[in-house]
Amino acid sequence: MIAIVMGVTGSGKTTVANALVALTGWHFAEGDDFHSEANKKKMHAGIPLNDEDREPWLESLHQVLLGWHQKGESGVMTCSALKQSYRDTLSAGLPQGSYHFVLLEAPVAVLEEHLANRKGHYMNPGLLQSQLDTLEEPKDAIRVNATHTPEELAREILSRIEAAKH
């Protein structure tokens, strides 16, 4: 099983993914680690990435997901996955039901608070609004309220993935 934890900056993707990995023992891939240095510099400067910037990044993440699937391994990946076309790239070639997008949702005030308290991340908090503007609501994602504790969210996500199998 593969879970792709998605959402805008500050939604807690990495924290929740780490809690899910702790609960399951699944593989983990931090989507941010796959960005090019040029993309990281651009985001740090407060310049939103465009689709051309994201294309090689999304393709490298897709290869990780495909590798897990081909080896029969379970994993958790973080990726903003803001547009349907990005989600399509990530999931290309993966059988329906072998993966789940998990959208972390939180009020803007909570997102802003998370960003204000985040240290050492290259993402400029000023990009939150551009991410909110870019987000295309997924129709088929597991949606969770990101204001709960990471452990509660991990248990809820795992429960909902299990329920989707039946």
C-alpha positions as CSV (number, residue, x, y, z in Angstrom):
1,M,0.0,0.0,0.0
2,I,1.2,3.5,-0.8
3,A,0.0,6.7,0.9
4,I,0.8,10.1,-0.7
5,V,0.4,12.7,2.0
6,M,-0.5,15.9,0.2
7,G,-1.5,19.5,1.0
8,V,-0.3,23.1,1.0
9,T,2.8,24.2,2.8
10,G,2.4,24.2,6.6
11,S,-0.3,21.5,6.6
12,G,2.0,19.0,8.4
13,K,2.8,16.6,5.7
14,T,6.2,15.5,7.0
15,T,5.1,15.3,10.6
16,V,2.0,13.2,9.8
17,A,4.0,11.0,7.3
18,N,6.6,10.3,10.0
19,A,3.8,9.3,12.4
20,L,2.3,7.0,9.8
21,V,5.7,5.5,9.1
22,A,6.2,4.9,12.9
23,L,2.8,3.2,13.0
24,T,3.4,1.0,10.0
25,G,7.1,0.6,9.4
26,W,6.5,1.5,5.7
27,H,9.2,3.1,3.6
28,F,9.3,6.9,3.6
29,A,10.2,9.5,0.9
30,E,10.2,13.2,1.7
31,G,9.1,14.9,-1.5
32,D,10.9,18.1,-0.6
33,D,14.2,16.2,-0.8
34,F,13.7,15.5,-4.5
35,H,13.6,19.2,-5.5
36,S,16.5,20.6,-7.5
37,E,18.7,23.3,-5.9
38,A,17.2,25.8,-8.4
39,N,13.7,25.0,-7.2
40,K,14.7,25.3,-3.6
41,K,16.4,28.7,-4.2
42,K,13.3,29.9,-6.1
43,M,10.9,28.9,-3.3
44,H,13.2,30.4,-0.6
45,A,13.1,33.7,-2.5
46,G,9.3,33.6,-2.4
47,I,8.9,32.8,-6.1
48,P,6.2,30.1,-6.8
49,L,7.3,27.2,-8.9
50,N,5.6,26.8,-12.3
51,D,4.6,23.5,-14.0
52,E,7.9,23.4,-15.9
53,D,9.9,23.6,-12.6
54,R,7.8,20.8,-11.1
55,E,7.9,18.4,-14.1
56,P,11.3,16.7,-13.4
57,W,10.6,16.7,-9.6
58,L,7.2,15.0,-10.1
59,E,8.8,12.5,-12.4
60,S,11.5,11.6,-9.9
61,L,8.8,11.1,-7.2
62,H,6.8,8.9,-9.6
63,Q,9.8,6.7,-10.1
64,V,10.0,6.1,-6.3
65,L,6.3,5.2,-6.2
66,L,6.6,2.9,-9.2
67,G,9.6,1.2,-7.6
68,W,7.8,0.6,-4.4
69,H,4.8,-0.9,-6.3
70,Q,7.0,-3.1,-8.6
71,K,8.8,-4.5,-5.5
72,G,5.5,-5.0,-3.6
73,E,6.6,-2.6,-0.9
74,S,4.4,-0.2,1.1
75,G,5.5,3.4,1.5
76,V,4.5,6.9,2.5
77,M,5.5,9.9,0.4
78,T,5.0,13.6,1.1
79,C,4.2,15.8,-1.9
80,S,2.0,18.9,-2.1
81,A,0.4,17.4,-5.2
82,L,-1.7,20.6,-5.6
83,K,-3.1,20.0,-9.1
84,Q,-4.8,17.0,-10.6
85,S,-2.3,16.9,-13.4
86,Y,0.5,16.5,-10.7
87,R,-1.5,13.6,-9.1
88,D,-1.9,12.0,-12.5
89,T,1.9,12.1,-13.0
90,L,2.6,10.7,-9.6
91,S,0.1,7.8,-10.0
92,A,0.7,6.9,-13.7
93,G,1.0,3.2,-14.1
94,L,-0.1,2.4,-10.6
95,P,-3.2,0.2,-10.3
96,Q,-6.2,1.9,-8.7
97,G,-6.4,0.9,-5.1
98,S,-2.6,0.4,-4.7
99,Y,-2.2,4.0,-3.6
100,H,-4.2,6.7,-1.8
101,F,-3.8,10.4,-1.8
102,V,-4.3,11.8,1.7
103,L,-5.2,15.5,1.8
104,L,-4.4,17.3,5.0
105,E,-6.8,20.2,5.6
106,A,-6.5,23.0,8.1
107,P,-7.8,26.5,8.5
108,V,-5.5,29.2,7.1
109,A,-4.8,30.5,10.6
110,V,-3.4,27.1,11.6
111,L,-1.3,26.9,8.5
112,E,0.1,30.3,9.2
113,E,0.9,29.4,12.8
114,H,2.7,26.2,11.6
115,L,4.8,28.2,9.1
116,A,5.6,30.8,11.8
117,N,7.0,28.1,14.1
118,R,8.9,26.1,11.4
119,K,12.6,26.5,11.5
120,G,15.2,25.7,8.9
121,H,12.9,25.1,5.9
122,Y,13.6,26.6,2.5
123,M,10.0,27.2,1.7
124,N,9.1,30.9,2.1
125,P,5.9,31.3,4.2
126,G,4.8,34.0,1.8
127,L,4.0,31.2,-0.7
128,L,1.1,29.9,1.3
129,Q,-1.5,32.0,-0.6
130,S,-0.1,30.9,-4.0
131,Q,-0.4,27.3,-2.9
132,L,-4.0,27.8,-1.7
133,D,-4.8,29.5,-5.0
134,T,-3.2,26.6,-7.0
135,L,-4.8,23.7,-5.0
136,E,-7.3,21.8,-7.1
137,E,-9.5,19.9,-4.6
138,P,-9.0,16.2,-5.2
139,K,-12.1,14.2,-5.7
140,D,-10.8,10.8,-4.7
141,A,-8.4,11.7,-1.8
142,I,-8.8,10.7,1.9
143,R,-9.4,14.0,3.5
144,V,-8.4,14.5,7.1
145,N,-8.5,17.4,9.5
146,A,-4.9,18.3,10.1
147,T,-5.6,20.0,13.5
148,H,-5.5,16.7,15.3
149,T,-2.3,15.2,16.7
150,P,0.0,13.4,14.2
151,E,-0.6,10.1,15.9
152,E,-4.4,10.5,15.7
153,L,-4.1,11.4,12.1
154,A,-1.8,8.4,11.4
155,R,-4.3,6.0,13.0
156,E,-7.2,7.7,11.1
157,I,-5.4,7.5,7.8
158,L,-4.4,3.8,8.3
159,S,-8.0,3.0,9.3
160,R,-9.4,4.7,6.2
161,I,-6.9,3.0,3.9
162,E,-7.9,-0.4,5.4
163,A,-11.6,0.4,5.0
164,A,-11.0,1.4,1.3
165,K,-9.8,-2.2,0.7
166,H,-13.2,-3.7,1.4
